[in-house]
Amino acid sequence: MTTGYDPSETRNEHEYNTVAASLAIANASDDGEGFDGIIVRGAREHNLKGVDASIPRESLTVITGLSGSGKSSLAFDTIYAEGQRRYVESLSPYARQFLGLMERPEVDLIEGLSPAISSEQKTISNNPRSTVGTVTEIYDFLRLLYARAGVQHCVNCRQPVVKQTIDQIVESVSTKYSGHRVSVLAPSVRRRKGHYQELFEKILKDGFTRVRIDGSVQEIIPGMKVDRYKIHDIEIVVDRLEIVEASLSRLAGSIETALKFGDGSMIIADWDESLPASLYSEKLACPTCNISYEVPEPNSFSFNSPYGACPACEGLGEKFDFAIDLVIPDRRLSLNKEAIRALGKPRRNWQWAQVLAVVEHYGHDANTPIGDYKPEALNALLSGGGKQKFEITYTYPNGRTVTYNHRFDGVLKNLAHYLETTGSASTRQWLEAYMTSAICKVCEGGRLKPESLAVLIDGRNISDLVGLPLSDAIEAVRGLKLNARQHEIGHLIVREIAERLSFLLDVGLHYLSLNRSARSLSGGEAQRIRLATQIGSQLSGVLYVLDEPSIGLHQHDNGKLIASLKRLRDLGNTIIVVEHDRDMIESADYVIDLGPGAGELGGEVVGAALPHAFLGTVGTNGAV
C-alpha cells in the first residue's frame, strides 16, 4: 500500500516499549501514580459507561470505533471539555463573567491535562470577507510585503510612478484649477479612530486655525475633540486662495508648507466642488498622466478597510446587482408583451415615456421583439445613453403634452435607484428576485481599489498571487525576482510566507487558493487549515483534539497529513485524533477502541494497545 508517509518515521522499538511500560504503570493502579500522561477514570458523559483510559503525553493517540460508540464523547465532551473548564476557572472573576460557567463533565477523575485546543469539522467563518489568506494570516504578510517592497504603477498608463517636485505640483494645480477658489490641505489623519484632542492643540500651536474633518471645514477651538470610536479623515487647512497668475507665488509657498505638514502629501479641494479634489505627492506621481499616489501602506491592501477596499464592491469582490437575463428572461417578447418583467406593460408615466423614446430613437417600437433590437438600442435601454439626449414626449394627468430633450440613465440604474429609495420590504423582495451575485466589474474580483492593484512585485499584483492554487503560489513566492533593495526589505517576509504555504500543502490543501472564501470550505478543509496554522505557531506542551482530519483526503495527501501530525507531536504536544482511517491508526503511538456497538451498545473500551498489537485483535469492531 502506498500511503505517502515513510514507515521509518514511526516510533522505534525502544520508544514503543517506553510507551507500553508507562501505560502498564497507569493501568496497574487506580490513580496511575508514576504515569506521564492523561488519566481518565469513570467517564460517563453521554453513552460512556464508566470508561477508564490512559493517554501517554507527547504521543499521537487515535480513538477509534463505530459511529456513535462514544469516541467524541470521550475526546471532546470529556477530555477537551474538562481542559477548557479548568482553563476558564484559572482566570480572574472579571474575565470569567464574559465566558460564563462551564459544567464539569460526568467523570470521576481526570489528571495530567495540558492546555487544550480542539479542532472539529466545522466552518472557520461565515463572514464573506474571510478568506484562506486572512484566517491563516498569510495575507497579512503579503500586505506587508507589497507595502514595503512593491512598485507603484500608474492606473492609466501602467508605467512605474516617480517622485514629483514642488514646481511640477504648482504647474499641475495652476492648470487644473485655473480661476477656481481652492483650499490647500495637509493630510494629518487618514481613516483612523481617536478623539485627537492633543493633535488639534498641536495644530493650533503650529499656527493653523482651521481643519477639515471628514469633509467639513471647522475652526479649531480649545479642548476640541471628535468621536473617538468613529473613523476620521483630518486635514490641516493651510491656505484658501483663488488660482490666478498673481497668486502663484503664494500657492507655491502654501504647497511647500502643506507637503511639510502632510508628510510629503497634500490635497487641493475646490470650494464649490465643481472640480473633484486632487491628491498631490512629492513622493509618487505619474509624469505622463499627472496623477499623484499615496505611498502604499499595509492597509492599502486590506479589503476589510475603507482605505484599501474597492469602492464599487466595498471589498467583497462581487456585487449583488440586477441581471439582464432575469430582467429580460425572454428576448422573443416585445415591450407590449412584458419583455421587461420588472416594468410590466407600458403605462402612461414618466418612466415609460423615457423607455419608449429611447426605443423609437433607434427605429424600434413597443411591438418589436427585444431580440431584434440593434445592439446600441439594447445597450441604451438597459445601461443608459450616456451624454446622448432623447426627445421625450410626456402627457401630464391634466392633458398637457410637453416634449423634453433629456438623458436616460437606463432601466438597470433606475431599478437600482428604486431599490435604494423604497421603504417597503415587499418591494425590496420583489426587486431582489431580478438580481444575482456577479464578479465586480471595477476590481474584477480583486477586492482592492485600482491604486492598490497597480502595485506590482515581479510583474504580479497581490490579487494575482492570492488567486493561484497554493501549489503554484508557493513556487511563485519562492521564485520572486527581487532587486537588491526589495531583497533587503522583504526576504524574511518571503521566507515566512513560503513556510506557512508549505504547512498548508503538507495537510493536502494544494488545490485551494488564498482568495478562497472561508465560508465555502468544507468542515475537513477548515480543520486542516487550523491544523496547519497550529503547526506554524510552534507551540509546545499543548493538548490537541482533532475530529477525523483525514476525511476527503487522497491517499497521498493522507500521508502528508500524518507526517504533519507527527511534526506537531514532536514539538512536544499531545495529539488525540478521533479517526477511522487505517493508515492513521497504523501510524499512531497508541490506539483506544470504543464499542462494541453504537449508542446504548457502545460506550466501553474494547481495545487499548500499541497499534501493531491493536490491529491484530480488534477486527470484529469494524473500525479498521
Phi, psi and omega in degrees: 000130177266116186249347179087001175233159185266118180302337180292345180283346181289163182300140180284176187297323179298317179294320176300316181295323178295315177299316181297318180294319179297318179293325178298321177298314182297319185278349183278341182223157182293324183268354177064031182301132180092355182269132179261093181171197181263128180245126178241129179229129174068043179284125184231020180292133181057242184264009179291138186248071178062046186290134170251135180209149177230128184237118182298144176287150180055044179232164171256104183251129178256128172256118185236177181144174179295158174299130181087006182277350178113012182299307181292329178298322179283311187287309187267310188279347178246294186292306182293318182299321179290322177298319179293318181297318181293325178295315180297321180293338180281348181280166179291156177304325180297316181290323183294334182294337179272343184259341179081170180277143178242129181287145177284133178299156177287093182203145180283319186206134167224124179231158175081019181287143172254168171307130191248141174231129179251154177219099181261172181274082175215159184294151181288315185201145173261005179287123181296346180272348181278134178231172175302321180294321182284320183288335177268354181068007176295324181296328177297320178292323178294320178299318179295318180298312182290328179291324186263330184242355181285158179248118179288131175244158179288138181288342180267300186265352177067017177267151177301140180274160182230173178287150180250140175272164179298320179299320179294321179294316179300316180297318180295315181294316182295331178282312186288323187249023181305126179084357181260149172271129186227163171252136175261117188242144175247112180300131180241321178228129179237112172053052179226155179269159177144163179269336171059031178297316180296323179297315180297322178296320180293317179299320179296319179294331179284355175103008179258144185247349182230150172225156172252117182249115179051041176091355182245125180281131181223149173280143180279129177239153180304136180079007183297138176209166178239172180299117186289342184262001178253154177278134185232153165245125180232127177234142175279131175276103183281320183199157172226123186204165176264135183276095176227170184303321184289341184259005185294325178295316176296320179300316181299318179294320180293320179296318179299317178295316181297320178295325179294312183276345179260015179055046175091358179235154176208164182231137171252121181241126178288134183301312184267006176059024175288338173241143180292153176294151181233137175265135175235145182219136174276004181259313184223128176197149177271118181291335181279311184266352179059043178246130179265153181228144173284153176294126182300138174238163180308322181285353172293341182248014177262117177280358174265002180243137176301339182287336182240343186290149174300128182292338183281313183255001179058035173088006180272339181082354179212158180232141174272104190223169179291132181259131183301319183291339176271325177290321177237082185289334183225106184281359175281346182272158176258175178299323179293340179260021178063045177299320176269095189305320184290338181263341182073210179276155179303139178227169181272078174217172185297321181299314180289331176298320178293313182301312182294326179295319179295314181299314182292331178300328182261014174087016178248175175217185185290349179260359180280127176302140182303324181295343179266001180292148170296148180306318181291330178290316180294320179296317179294322180296316185274315188251358179096162183261012181066232180278353180298133176254140182246148178276107186250120178259125184228133178256119181286161179304333180278003177095352180285129181253129182229143177250129180242151166259111193220147174281157180233125184280343181104151182299318184296317180292323178295320177295319179297319178295320179297320179296319182290327188263344183288144176256006184264125178293323180292324178294318178299316180297320179295315181292324181294343176293341180260014184242157176208164179273133181218156179301134180299130183284340182280307182263354181055039178087359182282347174073344187254163177291157185304322181298321180289323179288348178267007174268122187240149167230120181053040175083359181242142169269175186294329178292321177301317185290316182286347178275352180281148168303148185302326179296327177276327182297320181293325177291321179295320180292314180294333183262011180301131177266106183249139174284179186301317180295313180297321181295317180297321181284317195249359188295326178289323177295317179299318180296319179295318179298314181298321181294317180291324175296322180296326177296321178293322177294325182294339178255021171079030182248031184298337186274346178283166172236159182292339179268006178295130181297133182295328183284350178269358182282147173286167179300320180294319179296317180298320180294320181289329174295317177298321179297314179298322179295321179293321177298319180292336181286341177061031176286153174224161181074024184249148173262120177253131177240118186241147182248102176043061182292345184276352184300130176085000183271143169292154183305318180296318180289333177298321177298322178294322179298315180299317179298323179293320178296322178293323178297318178296320177297317185289349173284356180102026181250158175257127184245124173246123183239124170276117191203151173250343189295131184295317180300320179295319180295317180296333183270353184287159172276332183206146183229134174240125181250125179255150181171218359284343180237207180246160178062231181295339180273358180251206176084015178233152174277113180258354177192136177209114186194175168293151190300323183292329176279322183298314185294340179271357187233350189242023183299337182289343183280342176078009182279336183230000000 
